[in-house]
Amino acid sequence: MAFDAEKEITKLWNNLHGAQKEIGRAFYRWRQTALFFAGDKVKPLDVGLKAAEIIGMELGKASLPRLNWLKGEEVWLRSLAGGIAANWITQGAVVRVDKGEKPFEMMIKWERCPWPSYAKDYGVPMEEDLLCCDKMLQTLLIDVNTFFNVNYKIETLKSIPKGQGVCLRRLYKA
């Protein structure tokens, strides 16, 4: 039987998309389970924010070995922004990174993100989706800032959950 490269690539592509969807579904299944066992003792938003904080801490620690100060802070910042984008890209988002207008500023633009759809599928308010994403990104910076003795912040300028078509975040030196 002959090897059909196009068929194999298509199969791998479909498997990748299935795995990406499973990431979002697993998160929201976990959220539902946590809320079930917590009962009325907690607010759903608090559960989501705590999960986002934990994920952000892990992402921050995971990014440390990939960041290198040897080529200067501008290259370091580009690498940090690229790492943030890459994390969401592996989850199915379409993200690009551009240099900001000011020194030590990067613009990260999510042109497509599956997370608002996952939230909608599980009845989660768009506000929670946005707040959790922001919490994850802000928490990611805690260890990065401490380890490199810098003070970077990230702010959301536009968001898909607010119906603005894209998520645009400014990563900058404070």
NUBAKOL-379060 format. One record per atom (N, C-alpha, C): y, x, z; atom name. Coordinates in steps of 0.1 Angstrom, whole numbers, padded with zeros to 4 digits. Layout:
<nodes>
y  x  z  a
Y  X  Z  CA
...
</nodes>
This chain:
<nodes>
y  x  z  a
-0012  0009  0000  N
0000  0000  0000  CA
0012  0009  0000  C
0022  0006  -0009  N
0034  0014  -0010  CA
0044  0011  0001  C
0051  0021  0005  N
0061  0020  0015  CA
0073  0013  0009  C
0078  0003  0015  N
0090  -0005  0010  CA
0101  -0002  0020  C
0109  0008  0017  N
0120  0012  0026  CA
0130  0001  0029  C
0133  -0007  0019  N
0143  -0018  0021  CA
0137  -0028  0031  C
0124  -0031  0030  N
0118  -0041  0039  CA
0117  -0035  0053  C
0114  -0022  0055  N
0114  -0016  0068  CA
0128  -0016  0074  C
0138  -0012  0067  N
0152  -0012  0072  CA
0156  -0026  0076  C
0153  -0036  0068  N
0156  -0050  0072  CA
0149  -0054  0085  C
0137  -0050  0086  N
0129  -0053  0098  CA
0136  -0046  0110  C
0139  -0034  0109  N
0146  -0027  0120  CA
0159  -0033  0123  C
0167  -0036  0113  N
0180  -0043  0115  CA
0179  -0056  0123  C
0169  -0064  0119  N
0167  -0077  0126  CA
0162  -0074  0140  C
0154  -0064  0142  N
0149  -0061  0156  CA
0161  -0056  0165  C
0170  -0049  0159  N
0182  -0044  0166  CA
0190  -0056  0170  C
0193  -0065  0161  N
0201  -0077  0165  CA
0194  -0086  0175  C
0181  -0087  0175  N
0173  -0094  0185  CA
0175  -0087  0198  C
0174  -0074  0199  N
0175  -0067  0211  CA
0190  -0068  0217  C
0200  -0068  0208  N
0213  -0069  0213  CA
0215  -0083  0219  C
0210  -0093  0213  N
0211  -0107  0218  CA
0204  -0108  0232  C
0193  -0101  0233  N
0186  -0102  0245  CA
0194  -0096  0257  C
0202  -0086  0254  N
0210  -0080  0265  CA
0219  -0091  0271  C
0226  -0098  0263  N
0235  -0109  0267  CA
0228  -0120  0274  C
0217  -0124  0268  N
0209  -0135  0274  CA
0204  -0131  0288  C
0199  -0118  0289  N
0193  -0114  0302  CA
0204  -0113  0313  C
0216  -0109  0309  N
0227  -0109  0319  CA
0230  -0123  0324  C
0231  -0133  0315  N
0234  -0146  0319  CA
0222  -0153  0326  C
0210  -0150  0322  N
0198  -0155  0330  CA
0199  -0150  0344  C
0202  -0137  0345  N
0203  -0131  0359  CA
0214  -0138  0367  C
0225  -0141  0360  N
0236  -0147  0367  CA
0232  -0161  0372  C
0225  -0169  0364  N
0220  -0182  0368  CA
0211  -0181  0380  C
0202  -0171  0379  N
0193  -0169  0391  CA
0200  -0166  0403  C
0209  -0157  0403  N
0217  -0153  0414  CA
0225  -0165  0420  C
0230  -0173  0412  N
0238  -0185  0416  CA
0228  -0195  0422  C
0216  -0196  0417  N
0206  -0206  0422  CA
0203  -0202  0437  C
0200  -0189  0439  N
0196  -0185  0452  CA
0208  -0184  0462  C
0220  -0182  0457  N
0232  -0181  0466  CA
0236  -0195  0469  C
0233  -0205  0461  N
0237  -0219  0464  CA
0252  -0220  0464  C
0257  -0228  0473  N
0272  -0231  0473  CA
0279  -0220  0481  C
0272  -0210  0485  N
0279  -0199  0493  CA
0288  -0190  0485  C
0286  -0189  0472  N
0294  -0180  0464  CA
0300  -0188  0452  C
0311  -0182  0447  N
0317  -0188  0435  CA
0311  -0180  0423  C
0308  -0187  0412  N
0302  -0181  0401  CA
0311  -0169  0396  C
0324  -0170  0396  N
0332  -0159  0392  CA
0330  -0146  0401  C
0328  -0148  0414  N
0325  -0137  0423  CA
0313  -0130  0419  C
0302  -0137  0415  N
0289  -0131  0411  CA
0292  -0123  0398  C
0298  -0129  0389  N
0301  -0122  0376  CA
0309  -0109  0378  C
0320  -0110  0387  N
0328  -0098  0389  CA
0321  -0087  0396  C
0312  -0091  0406  N
0304  -0080  0413  CA
0295  -0074  0403  C
0288  -0081  0394  N
0280  -0075  0384  CA
0288  -0066  0375  C
0300  -0070  0371  N
0308  -0062  0362  CA
0312  -0049  0369  C
0315  -0050  0382  N
0319  -0038  0390  CA
0307  -0028  0390  C
0295  -0033  0393  N
0283  -0025  0393  CA
0281  -0018  0380  C
0281  -0026  0369  N
0279  -0021  0355  CA
0290  -0011  0352  C
0303  -0014  0356  N
0313  -0004  0353  CA
0312  0009  0360  C
0307  0008  0373  N
0304  0021  0380  CA
0294  0029  0373  C
0283  0023  0368  N
0272  0030  0362  CA
0277  0036  0348  C
0285  0028  0341  N
0291  0033  0328  CA
0300  0045  0331  C
0308  0044  0341  N
0317  0056  0344  CA
0309  0068  0347  C
0299  0067  0356  N
0290  0079  0359  CA
0283  0084  0347  C
0278  0075  0338  N
0271  0079  0326  CA
0280  0086  0316  C
0293  0083  0316  N
0302  0089  0307  CA
0306  0103  0311  C
0305  0107  0323  N
0309  0120  0328  CA
0303  0132  0320  C
0290  0132  0318  N
0284  0144  0311  CA
0289  0145  0297  C
0294  0134  0291  N
0298  0134  0277  CA
0313  0138  0275  C
0320  0139  0286  N
0334  0142  0285  CA
0336  0157  0287  C
0345  0163  0279  N
0347  0177  0280  CA
0362  0180  0279  C
0367  0187  0288  N
0382  0190  0289  CA
0385  0202  0281  C
0376  0210  0276  N
0378  0223  0270  CA
0388  0222  0258  C
0387  0212  0251  N
0396  0211  0238  CA
0409  0204  0241  C
0412  0201  0254  N
0425  0195  0257  CA
0423  0180  0260  C
0434  0175  0266  N
0434  0162  0271  CA
0434  0151  0260  C
0440  0154  0249  N
0441  0144  0238  CA
0426  0142  0232  C
0419  0153  0231  N
0405  0152  0226  CA
0396  0145  0236  C
0399  0149  0249  N
0391  0142  0260  CA
0394  0127  0260  C
0406  0123  0258  N
0409  0109  0258  CA
0403  0102  0246  C
0403  0108  0235  N
0397  0102  0223  CA
0382  0100  0225  C
0376  0110  0232  N
0362  0109  0235  CA
0359  0098  0245  C
0367  0096  0255  N
0366  0086  0265  CA
0367  0072  0258  C
0377  0070  0250  N
0379  0058  0242  CA
0367  0055  0233  C
0362  0066  0226  N
0351  0064  0217  CA
0338  0061  0225  C
0337  0066  0237  N
0325  0062  0245  CA
0325  0048  0249  C
0337  0043  0253  N
0338  0029  0256  CA
0335  0020  0244  C
0340  0024  0233  N
0337  0016  0220  CA
0322  0017  0217  C
0316  0028  0218  N
0302  0030  0215  CA
0293  0021  0224  C
0297  0020  0236  N
0289  0011  0245  CA
0288  -0003  0240  C
0300  -0008  0236  N
0300  -0022  0231  CA
0294  -0023  0217  C
0295  -0013  0209  N
0289  -0013  0196  CA
0274  -0014  0197  C
0268  -0007  0207  N
0254  -0008  0208  CA
0249  -0022  0213  C
0259  -0030  0218  N
0256  -0044  0222  CA
0259  -0054  0211  C
0263  -0049  0200  N
0266  -0058  0188  CA
0280  -0061  0185  C
0289  -0054  0192  N
0303  -0056  0189  CA
0308  -0048  0177  C
0319  -0051  0171  N
0325  -0043  0161  CA
0338  -0038  0168  C
0339  -0025  0170  N
0350  -0020  0178  CA
0355  -0007  0171  C
0368  -0006  0171  N
0374  0007  0165  CA
0384  0012  0175  C
0387  0025  0174  N
0396  0032  0183  CA
0407  0038  0174  C
0419  0036  0178  N
0431  0042  0171  CA
0440  0049  0181  C
0447  0059  0177  N
0456  0066  0185  CA
0468  0056  0188  C
0473  0056  0200  N
0484  0048  0203  CA
0497  0054  0198  C
0508  0047  0201  N
0521  0052  0197  CA
0527  0063  0206  C
0522  0063  0218  N
0527  0072  0228  CA
0517  0083  0230  C
0521  0094  0236  N
0511  0105  0239  CA
0501  0100  0250  C
0489  0104  0249  N
0479  0101  0259  CA
0477  0085  0260  C
0476  0079  0248  N
0474  0065  0247  CA
0465  0062  0235  C
0455  0054  0238  N
0445  0050  0227  CA
0445  0035  0227  C
0443  0029  0215  N
0441  0015  0214  CA
0427  0012  0210  C
0420  0004  0218  N
0406  0000  0215  CA
0406  -0014  0211  C
0401  -0017  0199  N
0401  -0030  0193  CA
0387  -0035  0190  C
0384  -0046  0197  N
0371  -0053  0194  CA
0374  -0064  0183  C
0369  -0061  0171  N
0372  -0071  0161  CA
0362  -0082  0161  C
0350  -0079  0167  N
0340  -0090  0169  CA
0332  -0086  0182  C
0329  -0095  0190  N
0322  -0093  0202  CA
0313  -0104  0205  C
0300  -0102  0208  N
0291  -0113  0210  CA
0292  -0119  0224  C
0298  -0112  0234  N
0298  -0117  0248  CA
0305  -0131  0250  C
0316  -0134  0243  N
0321  -0147  0245  CA
0311  -0158  0240  C
0304  -0155  0230  N
0294  -0165  0225  CA
0282  -0167  0236  C
0278  -0155  0241  N
0268  -0156  0252  CA
0273  -0164  0264  C
0285  -0162  0268  N
0291  -0169  0279  CA
0291  -0184  0276  C
0296  -0187  0264  N
0296  -0202  0259  CA
0283  -0208  0260  C
0272  -0201  0255  N
0259  -0206  0254  CA
0254  -0209  0269  C
0259  -0202  0279  N
0254  -0204  0292  CA
0264  -0212  0301  C
0274  -0218  0294  N
0284  -0226  0301  CA
0293  -0219  0310  C
0296  -0206  0307  N
0305  -0198  0315  CA
0319  -0199  0309  C
0329  -0201  0318  N
0343  -0202  0313  CA
0347  -0189  0306  C
0355  -0190  0296  N
0360  -0179  0288  CA
0369  -0170  0298  C
0375  -0176  0307  N
0383  -0168  0317  CA
0374  -0158  0324  C
0362  -0163  0328  N
0353  -0154  0335  CA
0348  -0143  0326  C
0345  -0146  0314  N
0341  -0136  0304  CA
0352  -0125  0303  C
0364  -0128  0302  N
0375  -0119  0300  CA
0377  -0111  0313  C
0377  -0118  0325  N
0379  -0111  0338  CA
0368  -0101  0340  C
0356  -0105  0337  N
0344  -0096  0339  CA
0345  -0083  0330  C
0349  -0085  0318  N
0350  -0074  0309  CA
0361  -0065  0314  C
0372  -0070  0318  N
0383  -0062  0323  CA
0379  -0055  0336  C
0372  -0061  0344  N
0367  -0055  0357  CA
0358  -0043  0354  C
0349  -0045  0344  N
0339  -0035  0340  CA
0347  -0022  0335  C
0357  -0025  0326  N
0364  -0014  0321  CA
0373  -0007  0331  C
0379  -0014  0340  N
0387  -0008  0350  CA
0379  0000  0360  C
0367  -0005  0364  N
0358  0001  0373  CA
0353  0014  0367  C
0350  0014  0354  N
0345  0025  0347  CA
0354  0037  0349  C
0367  0035  0349  N
0377  0045  0350  CA
0378  0052  0364  C
0373  0045  0374  N
0374  0051  0388  CA
0368  0064  0389  C
0355  0066  0386  N
0349  0079  0387  CA
0354  0089  0377  C
0358  0084  0365  N
0363  0093  0354  CA
0376  0099  0359  C
0385  0090  0365  N
0398  0095  0370  CA
0396  0105  0381  C
0387  0102  0390  N
0385  0110  0402  CA
0379  0124  0398  C
0369  0124  0389  N
0362  0136  0385  CA
0371  0145  0378  C
0380  0140  0369  N
0389  0148  0361  CA
0403  0149  0366  C
0405  0143  0378  N
0418  0144  0385  CA
0429  0139  0376  C
0427  0128  0370  N
0437  0122  0361  CA
0439  0107  0366  C
0449  0100  0359  N
0451  0087  0363  CA
0453  0078  0350  C
0442  0073  0345  N
0442  0065  0333  CA
0440  0051  0337  C
0446  0042  0329  N
0444  0028  0332  CA
0441  0021  0318  C
0436  0009  0319  N
0433  0001  0307  CA
0439  -0013  0309  C
0445  -0018  0299  N
0451  -0032  0300  CA
0447  -0039  0287  C
0445  -0052  0289  N
0442  -0061  0278  CA
0455  -0067  0272  C
0457  -0065  0259  N
0469  -0070  0253  CA
0465  -0083  0245  C
0453  -0084  0240  N
0448  -0096  0233  CA
0434  -0098  0236  C
0429  -0110  0235  N
0415  -0112  0238  CA
0409  -0124  0230  C
0396  -0121  0226  N
0389  -0132  0219  CA
0387  -0144  0228  C
0384  -0142  0241  N
0382  -0154  0249  CA
0394  -0163  0250  C
0406  -0157  0248  N
0418  -0165  0248  CA
0422  -0171  0234  C
0413  -0169  0225  N
0415  -0174  0211  CA
0424  -0166  0203  C
0426  -0153  0206  N
0435  -0144  0199  CA
0428  -0136  0188  C
0416  -0139  0185  N
0409  -0133  0173  CA
0403  -0119  0175  C
0409  -0111  0184  N
0404  -0098  0187  CA
0407  -0095  0202  C
0399  -0085  0207  N
0403  -0080  0220  CA
0410  -0067  0217  C
0422  -0065  0222  N
0429  -0053  0220  CA
0433  -0047  0234  C
0428  -0035  0237  N
0431  -0029  0250  CA
0437  -0016  0248  C
0447  -0013  0257  N
0454  -0001  0257  CA
0449  0008  0268  C
0444  0020  0264  N
0439  0029  0274  CA
0450  0040  0275  C
0456  0042  0286  N
0468  0051  0287  CA
0468  0059  0300  C
0476  0070  0300  N
0478  0078  0311  CA
0490  0071  0319  C
0487  0068  0332  N
0497  0062  0340  CA
0506  0072  0347  C
</nodes>
